[in-house]
Structures are given as C-alpha cells and as structure tokens.
Amino acid sequence: MTRRGTQLANVSDVGGALWNFTDLVPLVAGEIEWNLSIEPTAGAGYGDVTSINRTFVVDSLAAQVVGCSIQKYDHKTASIFQRVEVNVTDRPVLPSELSLMLWMEWVDDGNNDGMPSEGEYQQIPLSPPANLDQPFGLYTATFSDIGGFDGQKVVGYVTGTDQAGIPIKNGGDSAEGNHLFMYQLMPDLSPVVLDDAMSWDKEITHWLHPGQSYTLYANFSEANGASDVETIELQLASNIASDRMSLFWHDSSNQCSSSSHHIEILSCSLLSDSVLADPFDKDLSLEIHLQLAWTTPELGELRREPALHVTDDGGQSSQINLPYLRWRFSPEMMIKDNVSLWIENGEETQDGARVAKNSILQLQGSLVFAQSDEIPDFNCEISTLINANYQSFDAENGLFFAQVEAPSINGNYPLSWSIGCLPEQGRDVTDLQKSVFWIGVDADGPIPVEILSPRPNSNLHHDIYPIQVMISEDFGIDVDSVTLHWWVTVTETDEQLAAGESPMQVNQTNQMGQKMQFDGVLDLNEVDEIWMQEELLCNVYLSGRDMAGNSFEVAPNNSRNQPFHSWQMHHVQPEFVLTQNAVSLSKLQISVDETSAVQIDVQNIGSLEGEAEVTIEIMKLDGTTELLRRTNVQVDAVSRETLVVDWKPTNSGLQWVKVTIDNQQAESAKVDVKELEPEGFMDGVFQQANPALLGFSIVGASLLGLLCLMWLRLVTYTRGYGDEAEYYDEEDFIDDDDFDDEEEV
C-alpha cells in the first residue's frame, strides 16, 4: 500500500479474503492517490501483479457563510415571495445541499415567548448555484411571510455539510442571539427627530468650558428599530462652517468619533429607556460623554448652534437645528471674593491678621468658571505667595484649603493667591485687589528666666511643692494661658513614669519691669515611692502665649526636649559605709600559722536594704597583697551587720587587713607577725587548753597546795613553803585603740 509513492504497509499474510488498513488523510490541498498492489507468492504458478489506484480530492476546509441578503437584525415588508440569499464559500467544491432553518413567530412560536427556541424551527432546502466548482456561490430560498402582522419576527439560520461531510460555519444556530438573520414585518419608515431632540445632563446652559465633563443626549425615534439606524451626526456648531464640531455614531462599530480636534469623546452609547437599546427598540437616545479642549476658539458674541441629523439603512434621514441650545465658550476662571482666613495664633484685623512668627495661616475659598459660576469637575492647583515663598494646593470640587506659615521676622507681609493650573489658553480673572491679606508678624514670645521655688539644687520627694517662676515679656502676657508642664523620667533610660500640668497665676506683688512672677503647684504625689528606687529627674517647662498670640519661647531651654529646669528626686537605695574603726582584729600579737579573727562592721545608712560585696585583702609592707576572702553581706536599711573572718598568716612581717566595699576602703591596725617559736614541755598544753578551764585548774591546784602547806605547818611546826600560782585571764579580742595606747607608751 502506497500514498503518493510513499509505502504505507507491506504484508505477506493477509489472513483471509478481507484486509483492512486505516490511513489518516494529510492536511494538504489537491488530489491524493492511493495505490494497492497484490502479487501471488504461492500456488501452481506465479500470476500477474494486480494494481489498483484510487484518487481522492482532499477537502480540509469547511464551508462558510460570508454574507446574507437579510441583515442580522432587519425589517421587511410582508411578501408571498420573500427571498433570502446566502453567500457561501468553500474549496475545492461548494456544498451540494444546504438547508435554511426558518422560524416565523405567528406559526412556530410554540411557547408564545416572542423568541425562537430549539425545536421550533422548520427546515427549508436552499437552492445551490449551478456551478459548484467556483469558490463562492449564492444559495437561495423563497417563502411566504404574508400571514404575519407588523412587528412580528422571522428568524433563520443555515445548516448542512460540504461534500466532505464538514459542517458549515458562520451559518448561525438555534441558540439565542446566534441566528443568521432576524427581521420584523414592518414597512421601511424614516427616523423622526423631535423639537426637543437634544439636552444636557446639567441645566440648559449658554456657556461651555474646557476640561468639564458634559453628557449630551440626542433623542429620536425609529419605527424600524435601532438596527435600522445607520449614522447619527450631532453638530455642536452647525452655523460655523470652519468647524461644525461634529460627532458621529456608526452602526457598524457602535462607537462615536469626531471631526474636530477640539472635542474629546469619553464614551457614547445608544440607549432606550436608559439602558442599551435592543435592535427593535423604537424610542432611542444617543448618550455622549465629552469634554471640550482648552484650544477651543472663543468667538466673542457669536454663539454656536447645535443640530442633529439621523440616517437609516435605507438612506432616509431626519434632521433639526436647535437654536434654544446655542452656546458660547469661555476658558476664564476665577477665585471668588469669599476667601476666608483662619489663624493659629494671633488676632484678625480689618485687612488681614496680626500673628506670631511661624504661625499657621489657613485660607479657604472657592474656584469657578467666571462666566457661568460653574464649579470645575477637575482638580485645579491654587498658588499662594507670602514673603517670596510660593506654595501650591489642590482645589477639589471647586473648594481649596491652603495652609501657609507666617514669616519669622517682624513686619507686614502681603498674602496673595492665584490660579496655578491654567494652560496657555486659560485666563485667571480673579480680582487682584481682593485677593490679598496683609499679615503683621510679631516675632517674640514670653521667656521663662528664673526658678524661685523649689530651689534649683533641691532634692524633691513624694510631696506637693509650691512653685514660683519669673517670666520675661515685652508686650504683656495672656495671664490665663500660662501652664506648668511637668514629667518624671528615669535618669538612665529617659523613660517617663508620671506627668501632669497645672495652671499658673500671676503674682501681682512681684513684678519687676518686664518680668512677672507666676505661682503654681507642683504635685508629685503621683510619683510612686517604689519608682524612687531608681534615679529620677523631675522636669518642667512652661507654655502659654503673649497678647499677640506668640507662644512661649522654646529655646534655649523651655520644651519637652530641653526642659526649663530639672530637679533630682530623692533616690531610695542602699548606701554602704565603712567607718574609721570598721575593721578590728582579735589578736594584735600573733605568729605565723596562728589564727586571728577579723571583725568587719558594714553599715547601711540608705533607706533600702541591700547586699554589699566585701573584698578582704592582706596588705604587706613590700606592697604585695593577698586576697583573704570576697563575700556578700545583706544589710537592712539604716542598720549595720558584722562580718567575722579568720586570718591565719603564712609568713612573718608587718601586715594589716584592708576591706573594700563600693570603692570605700578601711584598714585594720598593723600587726607584726612573728616567726613560730619552738614549744616547751607545757607550751603546747597551755596554748591548746581552754583559757577558762586552765584558769580554774590553776586556782584549784593553788588552793590545794596551800591547804597542804598549812597542814604540814601545823604538824611539823617547822618552816614550810608554798608554791606561787600565776595565771593570765586574756580577753577574747583586743581593740585597736588598746594597741594604739601600748604603742604610745
């Protein structure tokens, strides 16, 4: 098996009398030949080779409807011989059979909904053209619609396949809106334009302005429906031959265009009862949203006159001029004379205001087109000028709010305003004499100069304090406005813990020239005593104004960041001290390896208990030190604690104990440590014995010896003798003062 000489299959065993082979037709145009060759390979003898050729014409394109004598939406006069022609194209050959599916409302509308449904169509054969080999052909059908009434509809679409079995395209179908044509029975009537054919969305105006969004309605009626309207021409200036400012609507695009570069069309729609028009709606309105350009010429006293011209598919037309809508064009804008001024600090005057330096000034006004008082639809920039400083603000919906800052130097300054959004063709006709305020600036405010009470170096507690401040001002203070602001912060982190404010009253008895005393109350009861365990600062500054509205000066020191004055608050904390005699020794005469107790008195004079780190060192004459112990001791508030540490010298020489607490130092008396001497027979016993027991033993032995001597004397009447007993009752600890006395001796 071959196709166009290309082998597709080669088999030696057919397996029966029937052989099936499937091939896919390639996507090509023209003829394709398939060849089948059969050659015997067994039997009594070899026969001739049998070859069969078959040629097929490939039709890979579907037939398409490219035109119809009846439009998708149309109107027709009823006729016995209503004819429809359908233009079809296909290659290589036109379809031999096509059908027209036809629906007539008065016959086929089974559900009486006025529109065709699937299954309601009747099939009518279309007559093909005589020559099917041509690329285009007209298929025709004739039927009678004489039984319908005016306004009833006829709908049709084409169905069928070409000679290759491919369904026809673009012929429509039974789905709603997918028909090939629809027409209503109606005689061909011309459109009608009424006298009030045109209107604006706003009140009828004789002035139009650039940049404004206008909506124009052109109203008319078309008995054959919207589908019969071909063009709508609306001339805004029908009496100006150089530029009639025409707007066009075309049924082919359902869009609007303009012949004038002075018109910008934003959108347009053909409506009926304020919604998009259906093909058979009769009362119609063309809604156009447009803007006029700033380049639109001004014609002085000459007024432009609109006109409306409507044409249907049959060439019938209706037009009307609209002299009652004559209009003029003006690009003039102005700021109205009702501009108001608001001042932050100061007072208004007849021609402006007197304010403090750098005060905020606010202007409020309205912007309109001068000829009509119409508010602009667009945002427009408003410019202000004061002290050679230009600023710009947007006017929205014709209203603007401008905020400017007064100069910082004394003087009178004009504050003026103007329109800043106008292109070259626009004109600002604001009254220059009424577009200015005169602003007088008083630059200096009151200055706090001295704190009389509490005294500047005081430590403040959890209490209420009277406060007295001297304030300097050249032109008088608004005495009811002076306020004291205070706040308490942590010194290390600047965290605020408490804050408040209180009014200050002028002290009439203490006024010295330009200085005035103000009295008030500083209430620190809000400060929790627990907070005072940290180092705190109480800060204050003053606020208020003078008679001109100037606020208190904040420089150099009268603000939140730089307070006028700060007091340290009482710090609740432990405070450890070492007195002169804080370190004492139990023995001042000791030898190497002999133990002496070190007694250390740690005193806390603070108002909070705490723990002190105690460092105990042995100081030697050669400048070397030896750490004896480092320990912590807990001491209650306003109390003392005694620490006892054993010291056992390891070498001889002059030595003493040094104790360090929080950078404070105290030292013991100096001790000359002796080398260890050899022990006698009884030295070890006496040195190791308890002194109290040793004393009692010596006394008992002495009494016993004395009794024995007395007894012997009485018995022998001869000279006897008695042993003398000595003992030393040594104190447990020797004070440093005793040691000092011995040195003096």
C-alpha positions, 0 to 999 in steps of 0.5 A: 500500500502506497500514498503518493509513492510513499509505502504505507504497509507491506504484508505477506499474510493477509489472513483471509479474503478481507484486509483492512488498513486505516490511513489518516488523510494529510492536511494538504490541498489537491488530489491524493492517490492511493495505490494497492498492489497484490502479487501471488507468492504461492500456488501452481504458478506465479500470476500477474501483479494486480494494481489498483489506484484510487484518487481522492480530492482532499477537502480540509476546509469547511464551508462558510457563510460570508454574507446574507441578503437579510441583515442580522437584525432587519425589517421587511415588508410582508411578501408571498415571495420573500427571498433570502440569499446566502453567500457561501464559500468553500474549496475545492467544491461548494456544498451540494445541499444546504438547508435554511432553518426558518422560524416565523413567530405567528406559526412556530412560536410554540411557547408564545415567548416572542423568541425562537427556541430549539425545536421550533424551527422548520427546515427549508432546502436552499437552492445551490448555484449551478456551478459548484466548482467556483469558490463562492456561490449564492444559495437561495430560498423563497417563502411566504411571510404574508400571514404575519402582522407588523412587528412580528419576527422571522428568524433563520439560520443555515445548516448542512455539510460540504461534500466532505461531510464538514459542517458549515460555519458562520451559518448561525444556530438555534441558540439565542442571539446566534441566528443568521438573520432576524427581521420584523414585518414592518414597512421601511419608515424614516427616523423622526427627530423631535423639537426637543431632540437634544439636552444636557445632563446639567441645566440648559446652559449658554456657556461651555468650558474646557476640561468639564465633563458634559453628557449630551443626549440626542433623542429620536425615534425609529419605527424600524428599530435601532438596527435600522439606524445607520449614522447619527451626526450631532453638530455642536456648531452647525452655523460655523462652517470652519468647524461644525464640531461634529460627532458621529455614531456608526452602526457598524462599530457602535462607537462615536468619533469626531471631526474636530480636534477640539472635542474629546469623546469619553464614551457614547452609547445608544440607549432606550429607556436608559439602558442599551437599546435592543435592535427593535427598540423604537424610542432611542437616545444617543448618550455622549460623554465629552469634554471640550479642549482648552484650544477651543476658539472663543468667538466673542458674541457669536454663539454656536448652534447645535443640530442633529441629523439621523440616517437609516439603512435605507438612506432616509434621514431626519434632521433639526437645528436647535437654536434654544441650545446655542452656546458660547465658550469661555476658558476664564476662571476665577477665585471668588471674593469669599476667601476666608482666613483662619489663624493659629495664633494671633488676632484678625484685623480689618485687612488681614491678621496680626500673628506670631512668627511661624504661625499657621495661616489657613485660607479657604475659598472657592474656584469657578468658571467666571462666566457661568459660576460653574464649579470645575469637575477637575482638580485645579492647583491654587498658588499662594505667595507670602514673603517670596515663598510660593506654595501650591494646593489642590482645589477639589470640587471647586473648594481649596484649603491652603495652609501657609506659615507666617514669616519669622521676622517682624513686619507686614507681609502681603498674602496673595493667591492665584490660579496655578493650573491654567494652560496657555489658553486659560485666563485667571480673572480673579480680582487682584485687589481682593485677593490679598491679606496683609499679615503683621508678624510679631516675632517674640514670645514670653521667656521663662528666666528664673526658678524661685521655688523649689530651689534649683539644687533641691532634692524633691520627694513624694510631696506637693511643692509650691512653685514660683517662676519669673517670666520675661515679656515685652508686650504683656502676657495672656495671664490665663494661658500660662501652664506648668508642664511637668514629667518624671523620667528615669535618669538612665533610660529617659523613660517617663513614669508620671506627668501632669500640668497645672495652671499658673497665676500671676503674682501681682506683688512681684513684678519687676519691669518686664518680668512677672512672677507666676505661682503654681503647684507642683504635685508629685504625689503621683510619683510612686515611692517604689519608682524612687528606687531608681534615679529620677529627674523631675522636669518642667517647662512652661507654655502659654502665649503673649497678647499677640498670640506668640507662644512661649519661647522654646529655646534655649531651654523651655520644651519637652526636649530641653526642659526649663529646669530639672530637679533630682528626686530623692533616690531610695537605695542602699548606701554602704559605709565603712567607718574609721574603726570598721575593721578590728582584729582579735589578736594584735600579737600573733605568729605565723600559722596562728589564727586571728579573727577579723571583725568587719562592721558594714553599715547601711545608712540608705533607706533600702536594704541591700547586699554589699560585696566585701573584698578582704585583702592582706596588705604587706609592707613590700606592697604585695597583697593577698586576697583573704576572702570576697563575700556578700553581706545583706544589710537592712536599711539604716542598720549595720551587720558584722562580718567575722573572718579568720586570718591565719598568716603564712609568713612573718612581717608587718601586715594589716587587713584592708576591706573594700566595699563600693570603692570605700576602703578601711584598714585594720591596725598593723600587726607584726607577725612573728616567726613560730617559736619552738614549744616547751614541755607545757607550751603546747598544753597551755596554748591548746587548753581552754583559757577558762578551764586552765584558769580554774585548774590553776586556782584549784591546784593553788588552793590545794597546795596551800591547804597542804602547806598549812597542814604540814605547818601545823604538824611539823611546826617547822618552816614550810613553803608554798608554791606561787600560782600565776595565771593570765585571764586574756580577753577574747579580742583586743581593740585597736585603740588598746594597741594604739595606747601600748604603742604610745607608751 
